[in-house]
Amino acid sequence: MGERNSVLKADWPSNDRPYEIAFGEGVEQRFQIKFAVAILKAKSRVLPILGIELAGWDVIAVATTPQELVRLALKDTPYSESALKRLATETCSRVNTGNSIYALAVHGLILVCKSPGASVGREITQSKLEDLAAHEFMHLVQFQLAGSASSNDRPDQASAERGPIWLLEGSAQAFANAVAFDRPAWTGRLAAMRKFPDGLPDLNELEHREMRSRAPIPVYFGGMIGAVDPVDKSGFPAIAKFYEILGRRGGWQRAFEEAFGISVDTYYTLFAEMERVNTQGAPLSGWLLRD
């Protein structure tokens, strides 16, 4: 709506107020300023990189406790208090001594929980903020186009509605790399490959949602490699096209083939066999760039 019919674009909520950032009382002002800059950068890169705009109005809640996240999100979102409590608790449970900030996105909402003592420039770098903001903005795009699966859905149903979890998280990683570090997509792929010295994971085993918690490194970084390979061929807009087609509920395998021009089974085989670097570790173009 609005992408195909420009007349309908006039009714987009994002025309007047594309997003709102709500900060909890425990979030210091310097962090608020730096975070707002990261969000603005992520939002500004959606159209140039993905070729699509965010049509909706999104809420971004930032706090140091789950209780404060719920209070902020309840003001401007349609989610129930019980649903927000579950999401906020999950988000803040990921904040610990080794991870001072964590974010979670659902349709129209990003929840960000940070450690009360963590400050920008020491525990949290500006590039980390930009990476986080861009990753979650990619999820907003995915959910805008394809919808957001319910936590009550069966794994196969969630995959059918949102696509495989490796592509959901991998494409968000790839977009974040492009935004936060202003680098070509293949540079992120090269860095991700170093996490798998014994060989890349099997994408076929990383389709269902529960694998995100069971095997986070393969899902996020193996998924990033899996997302960047098609980007080499078709560009980032093909990722947006995949989720747009997925939103029509025709099945993710069909959406994949239509968006990337290759069947899922064929891609899985080629993914495992493709040579991406030479013997010196320098990047190769790979089969996707060869006619």
C-alpha positions as CSV (number, residue, x, y, z in Angstrom):
1,M,0.0,0.0,0.0
2,G,1.7,3.2,-1.1
3,E,4.7,1.3,-2.7
4,R,2.5,0.3,-5.7
5,N,-0.1,3.1,-5.5
6,S,1.5,6.4,-4.6
7,V,-1.8,8.0,-3.9
8,L,-2.2,5.8,-0.8
9,K,1.2,6.9,0.4
10,A,-0.3,10.2,1.6
11,D,-2.1,8.3,4.3
12,W,1.1,6.7,5.8
13,P,1.5,7.5,9.5
14,S,5.3,7.9,9.0
15,N,4.7,11.0,6.9
16,D,4.1,13.1,10.0
17,R,6.0,11.1,12.7
18,P,8.0,8.1,11.5
19,Y,9.0,7.0,15.0
20,E,9.0,8.0,18.6
21,I,11.8,7.3,21.1
22,A,10.8,7.0,24.7
23,F,13.5,7.0,27.3
24,G,13.2,5.8,30.9
25,E,14.2,7.9,33.8
26,G,17.4,5.9,34.4
27,V,18.8,6.6,30.9
28,E,21.4,9.4,31.0
29,Q,21.1,12.3,28.6
30,R,24.4,11.7,26.8
31,F,23.2,8.2,25.9
32,Q,19.9,9.5,24.8
33,I,21.6,11.9,22.3
34,K,23.9,9.3,20.9
35,F,21.2,6.7,20.6
36,A,18.9,9.2,18.8
37,V,21.7,9.8,16.3
38,A,22.1,6.1,15.7
39,I,18.3,5.7,15.2
40,L,18.2,8.6,12.7
41,K,21.1,7.1,10.8
42,A,19.4,3.7,10.6
43,K,16.1,5.1,9.5
44,S,17.8,7.3,6.8
45,R,19.5,4.3,5.2
46,V,16.4,2.1,4.8
47,L,15.3,3.6,1.5
48,P,18.8,4.0,-0.1
49,I,19.9,0.5,0.8
50,L,16.6,-1.6,0.7
51,G,14.7,0.5,-1.8
52,I,11.6,0.6,0.4
53,E,10.3,3.0,3.1
54,L,8.9,2.3,6.5
55,A,5.2,3.3,6.2
56,G,4.2,2.9,9.8
57,W,4.8,4.8,13.0
58,D,7.1,2.9,15.2
59,V,7.8,3.2,19.0
60,I,11.3,2.7,20.4
61,A,11.4,2.3,24.2
62,V,14.7,2.5,26.0
63,A,15.1,1.7,29.8
64,T,17.2,0.0,32.4
65,T,14.5,-2.2,33.9
66,P,11.7,-4.4,32.4
67,Q,9.1,-2.5,34.5
68,E,10.1,0.8,32.9
69,L,10.1,-0.7,29.4
70,V,6.5,-1.9,30.0
71,R,5.4,1.5,31.3
72,L,6.9,3.3,28.3
73,A,5.6,0.9,25.7
74,L,2.1,0.8,27.1
75,K,1.5,4.4,26.3
76,D,1.6,4.2,22.5
77,T,1.4,0.5,21.4
78,P,-1.5,-1.9,21.0
79,Y,0.2,-4.7,22.9
80,S,-1.3,-5.9,26.1
81,E,0.5,-5.4,29.4
82,S,1.0,-9.2,29.8
83,A,2.6,-9.4,26.3
84,L,4.9,-6.4,27.0
85,K,5.9,-7.9,30.4
86,R,7.0,-11.0,28.7
87,L,8.9,-9.1,25.9
88,A,10.5,-6.7,28.4
89,T,11.6,-9.5,30.7
90,E,13.2,-11.4,27.9
91,T,15.0,-8.2,26.6
92,C,16.4,-7.2,30.0
93,S,17.4,-10.8,30.9
94,R,20.0,-10.6,28.1
95,V,21.8,-7.7,29.7
96,N,24.7,-8.8,31.9
97,T,28.4,-8.1,32.6
98,G,29.4,-9.1,29.1
99,N,26.5,-7.5,27.3
100,S,25.6,-4.1,28.5
101,I,22.7,-3.5,26.0
102,Y,20.2,-5.6,24.2
103,A,17.2,-5.0,21.9
104,L,14.2,-6.9,20.7
105,A,11.8,-5.9,17.9
106,V,8.3,-6.9,17.2
107,H,5.8,-5.3,14.7
108,G,5.9,-1.6,15.3
109,L,8.0,-1.7,18.4
110,I,11.6,-1.9,19.5
111,L,12.5,-2.5,23.1
112,V,16.0,-1.6,24.3
113,C,17.3,-2.5,27.7
114,K,20.7,-1.2,28.9
115,S,22.8,-1.7,32.0
116,P,22.3,1.3,34.4
117,G,26.0,1.8,34.7
118,A,26.9,1.4,31.0
119,S,27.9,4.6,29.2
120,V,28.6,5.5,25.6
121,G,32.3,5.5,24.8
122,R,33.3,3.0,27.4
123,E,31.0,0.0,27.6
124,I,28.9,0.9,24.6
125,T,30.6,2.3,21.4
126,Q,28.8,4.5,18.9
127,S,29.3,1.8,16.3
128,K,27.6,-0.7,18.6
129,L,24.6,1.6,18.9
130,E,24.4,2.1,15.2
131,D,24.8,-1.7,14.6
132,L,22.0,-2.4,17.1
133,A,19.7,0.3,15.7
134,A,20.1,-0.8,12.1
135,H,19.6,-4.5,13.0
136,E,16.3,-3.7,14.7
137,F,15.2,-1.4,12.0
138,M,15.7,-4.2,9.5
139,H,13.3,-6.2,11.6
140,L,10.7,-3.4,11.5
141,V,10.9,-3.6,7.7
142,Q,10.6,-7.4,7.7
143,F,7.6,-7.3,10.0
144,Q,6.0,-4.4,8.1
145,L,6.2,-6.4,4.9
146,A,5.5,-9.9,6.1
147,G,3.9,-9.6,9.5
148,S,5.2,-10.9,12.8
149,A,4.6,-14.5,13.8
150,S,3.0,-15.2,17.2
151,S,5.0,-16.9,19.9
152,N,2.2,-19.5,20.0
153,D,2.8,-20.5,16.3
154,R,4.3,-23.9,15.5
155,P,7.9,-23.6,14.3
156,D,6.9,-24.6,10.7
157,Q,4.1,-22.1,10.8
158,A,6.4,-19.3,12.0
159,S,8.9,-20.1,9.2
160,A,6.1,-20.0,6.6
161,E,5.0,-16.6,7.8
162,R,8.4,-14.9,8.5
163,G,10.8,-17.0,6.5
164,P,13.7,-19.0,7.9
165,I,15.2,-17.6,11.1
166,W,18.7,-17.7,9.5
167,L,17.5,-15.2,6.8
168,L,15.5,-13.1,9.3
169,E,18.5,-12.5,11.5
170,G,21.2,-12.9,8.8
171,S,19.7,-10.1,6.6
172,A,19.4,-7.9,9.7
173,Q,23.1,-8.5,10.5
174,A,24.0,-7.7,6.9
175,F,22.0,-4.5,6.9
176,A,23.5,-3.5,10.2
177,N,27.0,-4.0,8.9
178,A,26.2,-1.8,5.8
179,V,24.8,1.0,8.0
180,A,27.1,1.0,11.0
181,F,30.4,0.5,9.2
182,D,29.6,1.9,5.7
183,R,31.2,-1.2,4.1
184,P,30.3,-3.4,1.2
185,A,28.2,-6.5,2.2
186,W,31.0,-8.9,1.4
187,T,33.2,-7.4,4.2
188,G,30.7,-8.5,6.8
189,R,30.5,-11.9,5.2
190,L,34.3,-12.3,5.4
191,A,34.3,-11.4,9.1
192,A,31.5,-13.8,9.7
193,M,33.3,-16.7,7.9
194,R,36.1,-16.5,10.5
195,K,33.7,-17.7,13.1
196,F,33.5,-21.1,11.3
197,P,37.0,-22.4,10.9
198,D,35.7,-26.0,10.5
199,G,33.1,-25.2,7.8
200,L,29.9,-23.3,7.4
201,P,26.7,-24.4,9.2
202,D,23.9,-26.2,7.3
203,L,21.2,-23.6,6.6
204,N,18.6,-26.3,6.3
205,E,19.1,-26.9,10.1
206,L,18.7,-23.2,10.9
207,E,15.2,-22.5,9.6
208,H,13.0,-22.7,12.7
209,R,12.7,-20.0,15.3
210,E,14.0,-22.1,18.3
211,M,17.4,-22.3,16.6
212,R,18.0,-18.7,17.5
213,S,18.5,-19.6,21.1
214,R,20.0,-23.0,20.5
215,A,22.6,-22.0,18.0
216,P,22.9,-18.2,18.0
217,I,26.3,-18.0,16.3
218,P,25.2,-20.1,13.3
219,V,21.9,-18.3,13.0
220,Y,23.2,-14.8,13.2
221,F,26.6,-15.2,11.4
222,G,25.9,-18.2,9.3
223,G,22.7,-16.5,8.4
224,M,24.6,-13.3,7.5
225,I,26.7,-15.2,5.0
226,G,23.6,-16.8,3.7
227,A,21.9,-13.4,3.2
228,V,24.9,-11.7,1.7
229,D,25.4,-14.3,-1.0
230,P,22.1,-13.4,-2.8
231,V,22.8,-9.7,-2.2
232,D,25.9,-10.1,-4.3
233,K,23.7,-11.1,-7.2
234,S,20.6,-9.0,-6.7
235,G,21.4,-6.3,-4.2
236,F,19.7,-5.5,-0.9
237,P,16.3,-4.6,-2.5
238,A,15.9,-8.4,-3.2
239,I,15.8,-8.9,0.5
240,A,12.9,-6.4,0.8
241,K,11.3,-8.1,-2.2
242,F,11.5,-11.5,-0.5
243,Y,9.6,-10.2,2.6
244,E,7.1,-8.3,0.4
245,I,6.3,-11.5,-1.5
246,L,6.2,-13.4,1.8
247,G,3.5,-11.1,3.1
248,R,1.2,-12.4,0.4
249,R,1.3,-15.7,2.2
250,G,2.5,-17.8,-0.7
251,G,5.1,-19.7,1.2
252,W,8.7,-18.7,1.9
253,Q,10.2,-21.1,-0.5
254,R,8.3,-19.6,-3.4
255,A,9.1,-16.1,-2.2
256,F,12.8,-17.0,-2.0
257,E,12.9,-18.3,-5.6
258,E,10.9,-15.3,-6.9
259,A,13.1,-12.8,-5.1
260,F,16.5,-14.3,-5.7
261,G,16.0,-16.3,-8.8
262,I,17.1,-19.6,-7.4
263,S,15.3,-22.4,-5.5
264,V,15.9,-23.0,-1.8
265,D,17.2,-26.5,-2.4
266,T,19.6,-25.4,-5.1
267,Y,20.8,-22.5,-3.0
268,Y,21.5,-24.7,0.0
269,T,23.6,-27.0,-2.1
270,L,25.6,-24.1,-3.6
271,F,25.9,-22.4,-0.2
272,A,27.8,-25.4,1.1
273,E,30.0,-25.7,-2.0
274,M,30.7,-22.1,-2.9
275,E,34.3,-20.8,-2.7
276,R,34.2,-17.2,-1.2
277,V,37.9,-16.6,-0.6
278,N,41.2,-17.7,-2.3
279,T,44.1,-19.5,-0.6
280,Q,45.4,-16.1,0.7
281,G,42.0,-15.3,2.3
282,A,41.1,-12.6,-0.2
283,P,37.4,-12.4,-1.2
284,L,36.3,-14.0,-4.4
285,S,33.2,-12.9,-6.3
286,G,31.6,-16.4,-6.1
287,W,29.2,-18.1,-8.4
288,L,26.4,-15.6,-7.8
289,L,28.2,-12.9,-9.8
290,R,29.1,-15.2,-12.7
291,D,26.7,-15.5,-15.7
